[in-house]
Amino acid sequence: MLKDRLELAFIGGVAGLSLWAFFEFLPEIVGQGWGLHFALSFATAFFAALMALVGPEKPQRALLPSAALALVVGVLALMGALRFATPVDFIANGYALVALSALMFIATPFAAAELEAKNGWRDYTRLFDTAWGIFIRYFAGWLFAGLILLVLYLSDELLKLVGIRLIGDLLDVDIIRYTLLGAMFGLGVATVHELRDYVSPVLVHRLLRMLVPLVLVVVVVFIGALPFRGLSDLFGRLSTAAVLMSVAFGAITLITTLIDRDDDNASEAKLMRLSARALALLLPCLVALAVYAIWLRVAEYGFTPDRVIAAYIALFLSAYALCYAYFALRGHGWQGKMRQSNLYIALAICVGAALWLTPLINAQALSAKSQLARFQAGETEADSLPLYQMAHEWGRPGAAALKELEASGDTALVALIAKAREASSVWAFGTETRETRSVDMRASLAGRIAIRPASAAVAPLLEDMTFYVLKELDKLCEKGPQPTCVIVMLPKAGRGFSKSEGLVFAQGNATAYDMARQGNSLVLRGMTAFGPDSSDVKMSQPRNMFDLVMKGEFALKPESRVLMNIGDVVLVPFQ
């Protein structure tokens, strides 16, 4: 027991010491470039795998598999980093680190199972126990290391009260702090492994299983509400796909914990089993909605690395959803078949994570080509291109796409690209770009908007509108030689506490918009219309309201608040 603890504490200490040495000495030996990047990736993967394998296995047996896995990770990390100008840019790209982490998280249990028995990587029961065992050991190890640091910090604060600063002075030394943290982590991992009969994933599984009926009810309510609510407001944002995929991933995790390692350990409660099967049958609906949300976003705006990774994740979630639903529908032996599908899909994810870092799947190149093609086809305007991201986040493919855009000869676009390269952040670039675009939109909108009464002025109103309101108005008022929008200013008398200043009508649009003041800015809001019998006729408002207003065929009636009559229709601005 003590020997095992000392072994892992020593390995953890060496890992921490190595990490310190990499930052302290290696840059002087191999420079700040690719050599240091490969060495750091190799060492991190090597010690992460070694700490996971040692305990169930002796250190000498775990060395070779850990080194082999670390070599693969190092080569892939180097291959993926070559898409960028520097290794720092690669590390800043979070998706690459997610791919490397997924590769390590999935491949390590397969290596551990193979060490335990020949062809053990095909044994789902062994894989299930190994994966959860590694998770528990790592979680407890970091928890223990964190507690040690907390105790040391509190002890240091206590001793400072009597003028003793020994602990704080020691922790300020990098080599001691790194080594101590690694050693404590290793000691925690070893202790948890010794107590594996008491500290096991069983408690986690039991708690997670209890969530299956709850998640099922939520998913049923969500899907049941869709026909009544409609899909029009559901899609259009990438966050919609992210929420749907997160719920689908959570459901898959819950089902996996419920079916457990084998039939003997799976939940015996009939309610739980029925809930798991029902949830499995609903998974394709959730994933299909997520895929549709991603497709809508890509069709409207083109690919970006965010959307590529979303589509990539949705591909594997689709595999889970289809397999789970198919086996749940077949009934007999559905739990065992789901377990086998878990094994093969996990291998596919492992391969997919590796491919993500190879030239075969280059999210930055795919995104750059997509945005370039959309611009050249006239589907995206220059000021809507993700120029800052292409200049700072998309690596070499983004830089190459910017050079091709500069070759177009568009002086405004060239100026935007220069600003994107010089910008310190996407926020700073967006702020500067919005200011420039706001000036252009105000000048353009001034010729497209008529105003009633004619003595009023449009320019001051546009000055009080933010970029996003101007953008909304720009879409509403189509470009043309004649005014395509008209603003009817409301008299101050009779407004009461209403913040409405005018009503906006667009050509060919049956909806009237309320122009109201929020703080120092003007915003646009929808309105309620009533017919002669006071029934809501918003959906049946005449589409020629713009023409009627331009002809002057309306009346403003200040009562307790200002109302507007267009024939039999009464428009009621917001308070």
N, C-alpha and C positions, 0 to 999 in steps of 0.2 A: 504493500500500500504506500508506504513512505517513499519507496523507490520510484513508483509510478508518479507520485506527486512531484518529486524532485526532477524527474525527467521532463515532465511537461512544464514545470516552472523554469527549468533551464532553457528549454526550447523557446518558451515565450520571452525569456530574458534576452536570448540571442536574437530573436526576431525584433524586439524593441531596439536593441543595440545596433542591429544592421540598419534599421530605418534611420536611426540617428546618423550613422556613418554615411549613408547615402546622401543625406542632405549636407553633411559637414565636409566630407572629403572627396566623394566621387565626382562632383562637378569639376574639380580641379584636374581629375585624371582623364575623364572621358568628355568633359565639356558639358554644356547645358543642352545639347542636342539629342539626337536619336539614340546614342549609346546609353546615356543616362536613363532615357525613357524605357528602353528595353530592359535594362538591369533592374530598374525599380518595379516594372510590371512583373518580371520573372520572380523577384524576391517576394513581393507581396503575395502573388499566387502560390508560391512554394510554401511559405510559412502558413498561409491560410489553410492549404490542403493538409500540410503536415500536422497542424494542431487539430484538424478534424479527424485525421486517421489514427493518430497516436492515442492510445488508451485501449480501444478494442484491439489494436495491433501494436507490435513492438516498433520502436523507432527505426530500426534497421530495415524492417519490411516496408515501412511507409515511405522511406526516402525516395526510392525509384519511381513509384507512381506519382508522388508529389512533384518530383522534378519533371517527369514527362508532361504532367498537366500544366505545370508552370511554363514549360517550354512552348507548348501550344498557345497558352494565353499571351506569353511575351511576343511571339511571332505575330499573332493576330492583332495585338495592341500596336505593334510597330506598323503592320500593314494598314490598319485603320488610321493611324496618325499621319501617314504619308499623304492623306487627302488635305492636310492642313499645312500651313507655313511653318508652324512650330508645334512641339509636343504640348505646350501650354494650351494652345487653341483646341487640341484634341481633348485634353482633360476637361476643359471648360464645356465641351459638348457632352451634356449629360447622358444622351442616349447611348453613346459608345460605352460609357461606364456601366450603364444598365445591361448592355449586351454581355460585357465581360463578367459582370456579377451573376447574371443568369446562367452563363456557361459554367462558372465555378460552382454555383449552387446546385445545379443539376448533375454535372459530371462527377463531383466529389462523392456523392452517395453511390453512384455506379461503381466507382473505383473501390470504395470501401466494401461494397457487397462482393466484388470480385476477389478481393483479398481474403474475405472470410471463407469463400468456397468457390470451387471452379464453376464457371458459368453462373456465378451468383448474381450477376447483373441482370439475368433473365428472371430471377425469383422475385416476384412482386412483394411477397411477404417480407423477405429480407430487406428489399429496397425501402419499403415503407418504414420499417423499424429503424433502419440506418439513417434515413433522411430526417425523421423526427428526432432521433437521438442526437444527431449533429446540431440540429436547431436548438434543442434544449441545452446542450452543453455550451454552445456559443452564447446563448442568451444569459445563462447563469454565470458564465465566465466574465462577460462584460459587466454584469450586475455586481459581481464580487469585486472586480477591479475598480468600478466606480465607487463602491462603498469604502474600499480601502483609501482611495483618494479623499473621500469626504471625511473619513476619520482623521487622516493625516492633516487635512486642512483645519478641522476644528481643533485638533491637538496643537497645531501651530499657533492658532489664534489664542488658545488658552495659555500657552507658554509665553507668548508675547506679553501677556499681562504682568509677568514677573521678569521681563527683560531677556528671555531666552528665545533666540531666533534660529536655532540649529535646524529644525525641520524645514522651515521656509527657505533657508539658505541652501539646503541640500536639494530641495525640489526645484530651485531656480537653476540648477545645473542640468542642462539638457540631457546629457548622457545618463545621469542617474534617473531622471524622470521617465525617459523612454524605456530604460531597462527595467525599472521597477514596475511600470504599468504592464509591460509584456509578461514579466514573471508572475505578477498577480493574476493576470488573465489565464495563464497556463495552469496555475495552481487551482483556480476556480474550475476550469474545465476538467482537470484530473479528479477533483473532489466530487463533482457531479457524476462523473463516470463511475466512481466507486460506489456511489449511492444510487445507481440506476434503478435498483429495485424499489426505491422509495421516491426518487425524483424522476418521474417518467412522463411521457406525453399523454398518458391516459386521462389525467385530469383535464388537460386542454381539450382533448377529443370530446369528453363528456359535456363540457361546457359549450363547445361549439355546436354539438348536435342539437342542443335545446333551442338554437336559433333557427333551425330549419323550418318549423311551422310558421314562425313569425315572418321570415323572409318570403315564404310561400304566400302568405296572406297579402303582404305588401305588393308582391309582383302581380297577384291576381287582381287586386284593386286597381293597380296601374294599368294593366292591359284591359280590364273591364271598362275603365273610364275613357279609354282612347276613342271609341266610337261616338261618345257623347261630346267630348271636348274637341275632337278633331286633331289632325296632324299639322295644321298650318303653323301653329306657334311652337310646335315641339322641336322642329329641325331648324337648321340655319346656323347653329353655333357648334363649334368643336366640343365645347363643354358638355353638350347633350350626349355626344358619342362617348365621351370619357365617363360620364355618370353611368350610362347603360352598360359599358364594358366593365366598369368597376363592380356593378351589381352582379353581372354575369360571372365575373371572376370569383366574387364572394360566394355565389351560389355553388359554383364548382368546388370550391374549397370545403364548403359545408357538406356537400354530398360525399366528397372524398373521405372526410372524417367520419361520416355516418356509416359508410360501407366498410371502413377500417381496413385492416390488413388481410382479413379472411372472414368467412361466414361465422366462425365461432366468436369472433370479437366484434362483429357488426352489431348495430342496434337491433334488439329483439322486439322493441315496441312497435306494434302494428301501425300506430299513428305516425311514428317517425318514418317508417319505411314507405308508407303511402305518400307522406309529404315529400320525401326525397324523390320518389318516382314522378310525382306531379310537378315538382320543381324542375326536374330533368326534362319533362315534356314541354315546359314553358321556356326553357333556355333558348331554343332556336328563334323564338319571337323576339327576345331581348337582343340577341346578337344581330338578327336581321335588321332591327330598327337602328342599331348602332352602325351597321354597314351602310344603310341607306343615308344616315346622317352624314357619314364621312363622304359618301359619294356626292351628295348635294353640295357639300363644302368644296370638294375638289372640282366639281363641274363649274361652280361659280367663280372660284378664285385660283384654281390650279393647285399643284402640289407644293408643299413646303416640307421640311424635315419632320415637323410636328404631324402633318397629315400622312406622311409616308409611314412613320412609326405606328400611328393609329391604325392604318390599314394593315400593317404587318401583324400587329397584335390581334386585330380582328380576325385575321386568317387562322391563327391558332385557336382562338376562342370558338370560331366556327367549327373547327374539327372536334373540339370538346362537345359543343352543343349538339352537333349532329350525331355523334357516337352515343352520348348519354341519352338523347331522346329516342334513338333507334333501339337501344338495348332496354330502356324502360318500357317501350311500347311492346317489345317482344315478350317481356315478362319472365319466363323461366330462365333462371341463372343470370339474371340481369346484373347482379352485384359483381359476380366474378368476371363478367365480360367488361364491365366498366373498369375494373382494376387493370385488366390487360390493356385496355385502351389508354389508361393513364400512363402505363409504361412506354408504349410506343409513341404517344404524343409527347411525352417528356423527352424522348430521344430526338424527336423531330424539332422540338424547341431548342434543344442543345445544338443541333446542326444549324438551325435557323439563326441562333445567336452568333455562331461562328461565321456564317455567310454574311451577316450584317456588317462584319468588319473587313470583308474582302471586296475586291472591285466588282464582284458579281451583283452586289446590292449596295449601291452607293446613293444614300438618301440625298446627299448634297448635290450630286450630279443630276439625279433625276429631277430634283426640285428646280435647279437652275435651268435645265432644258425646258421644263414645263412653263416656267415664268417667261422665258425668252420666246417660246413658241406662241404663247398667249399675246404677248406684246406685238410680235411681228404679224399676228393675225388680226390685230385690232381689238382683241377681246379684253385687254387690260390697258388702262391709261398709264402714262409714265409715272404720275404721282401716286398711283396705287400699287406700284411694284414694291416688294420688300427690299429696297435698296440697302438699307442699313444692315439687315441680316445677311444679304449677299456679300457685303463688304467685310463684315466682321465675324460672321458666324458660320458661313457656308464653305469656308476653306478655299482651296484652289479652284473647285468648280464654280463657286460664286464669283471669285475674282475674274475667271475667264469669261463668265457671262457678262459681267460689267464691261469688260473690254469690248465685247461684241456689241453691247448696247451703245457704247461710246462711238463705235464705228458707224452708227446709223446717221450721224451728223445732226441730230436733234440738239440744238444748243441748250434748250431748257432742260432736257434730260441729262446732258453732259454736266450742267451746273448742279443738278440734283445729285448726281453721282459723286461729284466733288464734295458736296456738303455731307453726303453719307459717309465718305471716307474720313472726313475731318471730324465728324461728330464724336463727342466723348461717350454718348450713350444713345440708346434708341429713343429715350424720352426727349433728349435734347434735339435730336434730329427731327422727331415728330413735331415738337413744338415749333421749330423754325419752319418746317414744311407747311404746317397748318396755317401759320401766319401769312406765308406767301400765297397759299391757295385761297385763304379767306379774302385777301385783297382782290384776287382775280375773280372769285365767285361774286363778290359784291358788285364789281363792275359789270359782270355779265348779267346778273339778276336785275340790275337797275333798268335794263332795257326790255326785260321780259315781264315786268310787273306793272300793272296799272293801279291807280289808287283812287278811292272815292271817300270823301269829296276830292275833286281834282286839285284843290288848293293845298292839300296836305303833301308831304314829301316822303318819298320812299327811302332815300339815302340814310336819314337818321335811324329809321327802323332797322335797316340792314346792319348798321354800325353796332346796334345793341344785340345782335345775334351772334352766338358762338359759332365756331367752325362746324360743329355737328348739326346745329340747327340750319345753318346755311347749306350744308350738304343735303339735308332732308328737303329743304326748299328747292334746291337745284334739281333734285330728282322729280319733285312735284311739278315744277314749272318747266315744261319742255322747251327746248330751244326752237326759235322760229322768228320770222321777221316782225310779227305782231306780238303784243302782250299775250302770254298764255296763262297768266295768273292775275287776279285782282284782289286787292286788300280793301275791305270796307272798314274805315275807322269808326269806332263807337263813340258817341258823345259822352263826355264825362258826366253830364247830368243824368241821373238815373242809374249809374253803375253801382251805387252803394258801396259794398265792400268787395265787389268783383274786381279781380286783377286783369280782366280781359280788356285789351286795348283795340282789338280789331278782329275781323273774320277773313279767312283766306279761302279763295275759290280757285280751282285749277280747271283748265279746259279739258272737257271730256271726263271729269272726275265727279262722281255723285256724292262725294264726302266733303263737308265743310270743315274747316279747321279753325280752332280758336287760338288767336295769337295773344298770349297772356304774359304777364311779367312775373318772373321769379328772381327776386333780388334785383340785380342791375341788368339782367338779361331777359330777352324775349324768347319764348318757347312756343312750339305748336302742339296743340292737343286736339283730339277728336271731339265731336259734339253730339248732342242729342237733338233729334228732330221729332216734332209731333205733328200729326195730321189734324184735320178739323174735329175729329172725335176724341182728341187727346191721346190717341194710341201712338205707340212708338213706330215711326215709319222710316227709321234710319236706313233700312235695307232697300226701301222703295223711293228714296229721294230722287227727284228728276235729275238726269245727267246733264241737262242744259242749264243748270244753275249759274254757271259762269256766264253764259250768253245773256241770261235774264239780268244778272247784276250789271254787266257791261252796258246794257240798254237802260239801266236805271229802274227796272221793274221790281222794286223792293221797297220796303218801308221799315224804318227803325222806330220802335215804340218803347220809349223809356217808361216803365211802370215801376214796380219795386226793384226791377233790374232791366237792363236793356235787352229787348227781344228783337228778332229780325224776321219779317214776314216775306216769303217769296211765294206768291199765290196763296194756296191753302196751307203751305208748310211753314211751321214756326221753328226757328232755330234758337236754341237756348245755350248761351255761352256758360262756361264753368264759373263758379264763384271764385 
